């Protein structure tokens, strides 16, 4: 009997407690829901581009019929603010390791920094604009020409001829003129490029002055006309800077590494045209810096002439949209103006837009030495792919 009483008490006790609770007032509005948990928002602007190709060698010799699929590059870019007037950009370069001796350890794809800099806007208005940058920066010329030439098909003429790397560590400034009249871009950098650390105490100074005199024109093609003059004054240290056993002493002087040139171009989705001339001077050393084999500095001057165009013929002549395009380029690089040898590069092909961000090209690229120039002749057929995201 006691057990039954305990069970009845356990069952009725919660009901008794409930009956003692006050009746809710339904005339009052319900309390607001609790606020959601706080979240952290990081304003990161992410973008990128992918370069891939299939290539087939058509030249004679042991390389004939050599072919491969290649992921040439993938650039991953992050942009975000860094306080008032300041922002950062970091671009990661995904590429296949192909340089000895690093490729003996790993022959796959690796990641390195291509651009990594802080930008501070000094002036930002409807007319004048100016900023300064510090870090891994754009080269004074190559990024400018890549606005005209499709980099996904080949490097620019200067980069292909070894004038300089496309980025380097240092400081830079940009000043944009009112009325879309042009800009000045100037840099002070280490010199070896983004693929190397600093190797001597000398710095390289460069500047580009670009005029766009028709920037306010109503003609959509002529308004893009650009005329650029650029110069690059650099220096490299001697390999005998620290001296050594048997040498006659240390060599603390520098050797020249200077470049300069002009570029002009038009840029429009229907027609892009570019032409350029460049000259480079490089110092080098012979000898062993000893009494028996004294050090001798030798300077050589090289010269580059190049022209290219891309066009969408249907869109250019009829005004209707078409994914078909054509591309052509010719380079002549004279390694040393004191000698007869020179190198010709020819690129020609067709492009097809898959959409507004992706395209393919079927192109032929030929590099041929003439008059004793020492370089391997190549004839390569490409199927290129570019994807922007």
C-alpha positions as CSV (number, residue, x, y, z in Angstrom):
1,X,0.0,0.0,0.0
2,X,2.9,2.4,0.9
3,X,4.5,1.7,-2.5
4,X,1.2,2.6,-4.3
5,X,1.0,5.8,-2.3
6,X,4.6,6.8,-3.2
7,X,3.9,6.2,-6.9
8,X,0.8,8.3,-6.9
9,X,2.6,11.0,-5.1
10,X,5.5,11.0,-7.6
11,X,3.0,11.3,-10.5
12,X,0.8,14.0,-9.0
13,X,3.6,16.2,-7.5
14,X,4.7,17.8,-10.9
15,X,1.0,18.6,-11.6
16,X,0.7,20.3,-8.3
17,X,3.8,22.4,-9.0
18,X,2.4,23.3,-12.4
19,X,-0.9,24.4,-10.9
20,X,1.1,26.8,-8.7
21,X,2.7,28.6,-11.7
22,X,1.1,31.9,-12.7
23,X,-1.1,31.9,-15.8
24,X,0.8,33.5,-18.7
25,X,-0.6,36.9,-19.8
26,X,-1.4,36.5,-23.5
27,X,-2.2,40.2,-23.9
28,X,1.5,41.2,-23.7
29,X,3.7,40.8,-26.8
30,X,6.2,37.9,-26.9
31,X,9.8,38.9,-26.0
32,X,12.2,39.4,-28.9
33,X,14.3,36.4,-29.9
34,X,17.9,36.4,-28.7
35,X,20.4,38.0,-31.1
36,X,22.4,35.6,-33.3
37,X,25.9,34.8,-32.3
38,X,28.5,37.4,-33.6
39,X,30.4,36.4,-36.7
40,X,33.7,37.8,-38.0
41,X,33.6,39.1,-41.6
42,X,37.0,39.3,-43.5
43,X,36.6,41.4,-46.7
44,X,38.9,39.3,-48.9
45,X,38.7,39.7,-52.7
46,X,39.9,36.4,-54.2
47,X,40.6,35.9,-57.9
48,X,42.9,33.9,-60.1
49,X,43.9,32.7,-63.5
50,X,44.9,29.3,-64.9
51,X,47.2,28.7,-67.9
52,X,47.4,25.2,-69.3
53,X,48.4,23.7,-72.7
54,X,49.1,20.6,-74.7
55,X,52.2,20.9,-76.9
56,X,53.7,18.9,-79.7
57,X,57.2,19.4,-81.1
58,X,57.4,19.4,-84.8
59,X,61.1,20.3,-85.4
60,X,63.6,17.8,-86.6
61,X,66.1,15.9,-84.4
62,X,65.7,14.1,-81.1
63,X,62.9,16.4,-79.9
64,X,60.7,15.5,-82.8
65,X,57.2,14.3,-81.8
66,X,57.9,15.1,-78.1
67,X,54.6,16.1,-76.5
68,X,53.1,16.7,-73.1
69,X,50.1,18.2,-71.2
70,X,51.3,21.1,-69.1
71,X,49.9,23.2,-66.3
72,X,52.1,26.2,-67.0
73,X,50.8,28.5,-64.3
74,X,48.0,29.1,-61.8
75,X,48.0,32.5,-60.1
76,X,45.9,32.9,-56.9
77,X,45.4,36.5,-55.9
78,X,44.1,37.8,-52.5
79,X,43.3,41.5,-52.0
80,X,42.0,43.1,-48.8
81,X,42.1,46.4,-47.0
82,X,44.8,47.2,-44.4
83,X,43.3,50.3,-42.7
84,X,42.6,53.7,-44.0
85,X,44.0,54.3,-47.5
86,X,45.9,51.1,-47.4
87,X,45.5,47.7,-49.0
88,X,47.5,44.5,-49.6
89,X,47.8,42.2,-52.5
90,X,49.3,38.7,-52.4
91,X,49.5,36.6,-55.6
92,X,50.7,33.0,-55.2
93,X,52.4,31.4,-58.3
94,X,51.7,27.7,-58.7
95,X,54.3,26.3,-61.2
96,X,56.1,23.1,-62.0
97,X,59.6,22.8,-60.5
98,X,62.0,22.5,-63.5
99,X,65.2,24.1,-62.3
100,X,68.2,22.1,-61.3
101,X,69.1,21.1,-58.6
102,X,65.7,21.7,-57.0
103,X,63.9,19.4,-59.5
104,X,66.2,16.5,-58.3
105,X,64.3,16.7,-55.0
106,X,60.8,17.3,-56.3
107,X,59.6,17.5,-59.9
108,X,56.0,18.4,-59.2
109,X,54.1,21.7,-58.7
110,X,55.1,24.1,-56.0
111,X,53.9,27.5,-54.7
112,X,55.9,30.7,-54.4
113,X,55.0,34.4,-54.0
114,X,54.8,36.4,-57.3
115,X,53.4,39.6,-55.9
116,X,53.1,40.6,-52.2
117,X,52.9,44.2,-51.3
118,X,51.3,46.9,-49.3
119,X,49.8,49.9,-51.2
120,X,49.1,53.2,-49.6
121,X,47.0,55.7,-51.6
122,X,48.5,59.2,-51.3
123,X,45.9,60.9,-53.6
124,X,42.7,59.4,-54.8
125,X,40.4,61.7,-56.6
126,X,38.4,62.1,-59.9
127,X,41.5,63.6,-61.5
128,X,44.9,62.9,-59.9
129,X,45.8,59.6,-58.3
130,X,49.0,58.5,-56.6
131,X,50.1,55.7,-54.5
132,X,53.3,54.0,-53.1
133,X,53.9,50.3,-52.7
134,X,56.4,48.1,-50.9
135,X,57.1,44.4,-51.2
136,X,57.2,42.1,-54.2
137,X,56.2,44.5,-57.0
138,X,55.3,44.5,-60.7
139,X,58.1,45.1,-63.1
140,X,58.2,48.5,-64.7
141,X,57.2,47.2,-68.2
142,X,56.0,43.6,-68.4
143,X,52.6,44.0,-66.6
144,X,51.9,47.0,-68.8
145,X,52.5,45.1,-72.1
146,X,50.4,42.1,-70.8
147,X,47.4,44.5,-70.9
148,X,47.9,44.3,-74.7
149,X,49.5,40.9,-75.4
150,X,47.7,37.6,-74.2
151,X,50.2,36.3,-71.7
152,X,48.5,32.9,-71.6
153,X,49.8,32.2,-75.2
154,X,53.4,33.3,-74.5
155,X,55.5,35.6,-72.4
156,X,56.0,39.1,-73.5
157,X,59.0,39.8,-75.9
158,X,61.1,41.3,-73.2
159,X,60.5,38.5,-70.7
160,X,61.1,35.9,-73.3
161,X,64.4,37.6,-74.3
162,X,65.6,37.7,-70.7
163,X,65.5,41.4,-70.2
164,X,64.2,41.1,-66.6
165,X,61.8,39.2,-64.4
166,X,58.1,40.2,-64.2
167,X,58.4,41.1,-60.5
168,X,61.0,42.0,-57.9
169,X,61.3,43.1,-54.3
170,X,61.5,46.8,-53.5
171,X,59.4,50.0,-53.5
172,X,57.3,51.7,-56.2
173,X,55.1,54.7,-56.9
174,X,52.4,55.3,-59.4
175,X,51.0,58.7,-60.5
176,X,48.0,58.9,-62.8
177,X,47.3,62.0,-64.8
178,X,44.0,63.8,-65.0
179,X,41.6,63.4,-68.0
180,X,43.0,59.8,-68.6
181,X,46.1,61.3,-70.1
182,X,48.5,58.6,-68.8
183,X,50.7,57.7,-65.8
184,X,54.2,57.4,-64.4
185,X,55.3,54.2,-62.7
186,X,58.7,54.0,-61.0
187,X,60.5,51.4,-59.0
188,X,63.6,50.7,-56.9
189,X,64.2,47.0,-56.6
190,X,66.9,44.4,-55.7
191,X,67.5,43.3,-59.3
192,X,67.6,39.4,-59.4
193,X,63.8,39.1,-59.6
194,X,61.2,37.4,-57.5
195,X,62.7,33.9,-58.0
196,X,65.9,34.9,-56.1
197,X,67.0,36.6,-53.0
198,X,69.2,39.7,-53.2
199,X,72.7,38.7,-54.3
200,X,74.7,42.0,-54.1
201,X,74.6,45.5,-52.6
202,X,73.5,47.2,-55.8
203,X,69.9,48.3,-56.5
204,X,68.1,48.7,-59.9
205,X,66.2,51.9,-60.7
206,X,63.4,52.0,-63.4
207,X,60.6,54.2,-64.6
208,X,57.9,54.2,-67.3
209,X,56.1,57.2,-68.7
210,X,52.9,56.3,-70.5
211,X,50.8,58.8,-72.5
212,X,47.2,58.2,-73.6
213,X,46.6,61.4,-75.5
214,X,43.2,60.2,-77.0
215,X,41.8,58.9,-73.7
216,X,38.8,61.3,-73.9
217,X,38.1,60.4,-77.6
218,X,34.7,59.1,-78.5
219,X,36.3,56.5,-80.8
220,X,36.4,53.3,-78.7
221,X,39.6,52.0,-80.4
222,X,41.6,55.2,-80.8
223,X,40.9,56.2,-77.2
224,X,43.1,53.3,-76.0
225,X,46.2,54.4,-77.9
226,X,49.2,54.4,-75.6
227,X,52.7,55.5,-76.1
228,X,55.3,54.4,-73.4
229,X,58.9,55.2,-72.9
230,X,60.8,53.3,-70.2
231,X,64.3,52.9,-68.8
232,X,65.9,50.5,-66.4
233,X,69.3,51.3,-64.8
234,X,70.7,48.4,-63.0
235,X,74.0,46.9,-61.8
236,X,75.4,43.6,-60.7
237,X,78.3,42.8,-58.5
238,X,81.5,41.0,-59.4
239,X,81.9,37.3,-58.8
240,X,85.2,38.3,-57.2
241,X,83.7,40.7,-54.6
242,X,85.2,38.7,-51.7
243,X,88.5,37.8,-53.4
244,X,90.0,34.4,-52.7
245,X,93.2,32.3,-52.6
246,X,95.6,33.3,-55.4
247,X,93.5,36.3,-56.5
248,X,95.0,39.8,-56.8
249,X,92.3,41.3,-54.5
250,X,88.6,42.0,-54.1
251,X,86.5,43.7,-56.7
252,X,83.9,46.0,-55.2
253,X,82.8,47.8,-58.4
254,X,79.6,47.0,-60.3
255,X,78.9,46.0,-63.9
256,X,76.1,47.5,-65.9
257,X,72.7,45.9,-66.3
258,X,70.7,48.6,-68.1
259,X,67.7,48.4,-70.5
260,X,65.5,51.0,-72.2
261,X,62.9,51.1,-74.9
262,X,59.6,52.4,-76.3
263,X,56.2,50.8,-76.8
264,X,53.0,51.8,-78.6
265,X,49.7,50.0,-78.8
266,X,46.0,50.0,-79.2
267,X,43.7,47.9,-77.0
268,X,40.2,46.9,-77.8
269,X,38.3,43.6,-77.7
270,X,37.9,43.8,-81.5
271,X,41.5,44.8,-82.3
272,X,44.7,45.0,-80.3
273,X,48.0,46.1,-81.8
274,X,51.4,46.5,-80.2
275,X,54.9,47.4,-81.4
276,X,58.1,47.8,-79.4
277,X,61.8,48.4,-79.5
278,X,64.2,47.7,-76.7
279,X,67.9,47.7,-76.0
280,X,69.9,46.1,-73.2
281,X,73.5,46.3,-72.0
282,X,75.1,43.7,-69.8
283,X,78.5,43.5,-68.2
284,X,80.3,40.2,-67.6
285,X,83.7,39.0,-66.5
286,X,86.3,36.7,-67.9
287,X,89.5,35.5,-66.3
288,X,90.2,34.3,-62.8
289,X,91.3,37.6,-61.2
290,X,94.8,36.3,-60.8
291,X,98.2,37.5,-62.1
292,X,98.3,34.7,-64.7
293,X,94.6,35.2,-65.6
294,X,93.6,38.8,-64.9
295,X,89.9,39.8,-64.6
296,X,88.5,41.5,-67.8
297,X,85.1,43.2,-67.9
298,X,83.2,42.6,-71.1
299,X,80.1,44.6,-72.1
300,X,77.6,43.4,-74.6
301,X,74.6,45.2,-76.1
302,X,71.5,43.4,-77.3
303,X,68.5,44.8,-79.3
304,X,64.9,43.7,-79.5
305,X,62.3,44.5,-82.1
306,X,58.8,43.1,-81.9
307,X,55.2,43.5,-83.2
308,X,51.9,41.7,-82.5
309,X,48.2,41.9,-83.0
310,X,45.1,40.1,-81.9
311,X,41.7,40.6,-83.6
312,X,38.1,39.3,-83.8
313,X,37.4,39.7,-87.5
314,X,33.7,39.1,-87.4
315,X,33.2,41.5,-84.6
316,X,35.5,44.1,-86.1
317,X,33.9,44.3,-89.5
318,X,30.3,43.4,-88.9
319,X,29.7,44.5,-85.3
320,X,28.2,41.2,-84.3
321,X,29.6,39.1,-81.4
322,X,31.8,36.2,-82.4
323,X,34.1,33.9,-80.2
324,X,36.6,33.5,-83.1
325,X,39.9,35.5,-83.0
326,X,43.3,35.5,-84.6
327,X,46.7,36.2,-83.1
328,X,50.1,36.9,-84.6
329,X,53.5,38.0,-83.4
330,X,57.0,38.5,-84.6
331,X,60.2,39.1,-82.5
332,X,63.7,39.7,-83.6
333,X,66.3,39.6,-80.8
334,X,69.9,40.4,-81.5
335,X,71.9,39.1,-78.6
336,X,75.0,41.1,-79.3
337,X,75.0,44.1,-81.7
338,X,78.7,43.5,-82.4
339,X,77.9,40.2,-84.0
340,X,75.7,39.0,-86.8
341,X,73.6,36.5,-85.0
342,X,70.0,37.0,-84.2
343,X,66.9,35.0,-83.1
344,X,63.5,35.2,-84.8
345,X,60.3,34.2,-83.0
346,X,57.0,33.7,-84.8
347,X,53.7,33.0,-83.2
348,X,50.4,32.6,-85.1
349,X,47.1,31.0,-84.4
350,X,43.4,31.1,-83.8
351,X,41.6,31.7,-80.5
352,X,38.1,30.7,-79.4
353,X,36.2,32.2,-76.4
354,X,34.5,29.5,-74.4
355,X,32.8,32.3,-72.4
356,X,33.7,35.7,-71.1
357,X,36.3,34.3,-68.7
358,X,37.7,31.3,-70.5
359,X,39.3,30.7,-74.0
360,X,41.4,28.3,-76.0
361,X,43.9,28.8,-78.8
362,X,45.4,26.6,-81.4
363,X,48.7,28.2,-82.3
364,X,52.2,27.6,-83.8
365,X,55.4,29.0,-82.2
366,X,58.7,28.9,-83.9
367,X,62.1,30.0,-82.7
368,X,65.0,30.0,-85.2
369,X,68.6,31.2,-84.9
370,X,70.3,33.0,-87.8
371,X,73.8,34.0,-88.7
372,X,75.5,32.0,-86.0
373,X,73.3,32.7,-83.1
374,X,73.7,30.0,-80.5
375,X,70.3,28.7,-79.5
376,X,68.2,25.6,-80.3
377,X,65.7,25.9,-83.1
378,X,62.1,24.9,-82.0
379,X,58.9,24.4,-83.8
380,X,56.0,23.7,-81.5
381,X,52.2,23.3,-81.9
382,X,50.1,24.3,-79.0
383,X,46.6,24.0,-77.7
384,X,46.4,26.6,-75.0
385,X,43.7,27.1,-72.3
386,X,43.1,30.1,-70.1
387,X,40.5,30.4,-67.3
388,X,39.9,33.5,-65.2
389,X,38.0,33.1,-62.0
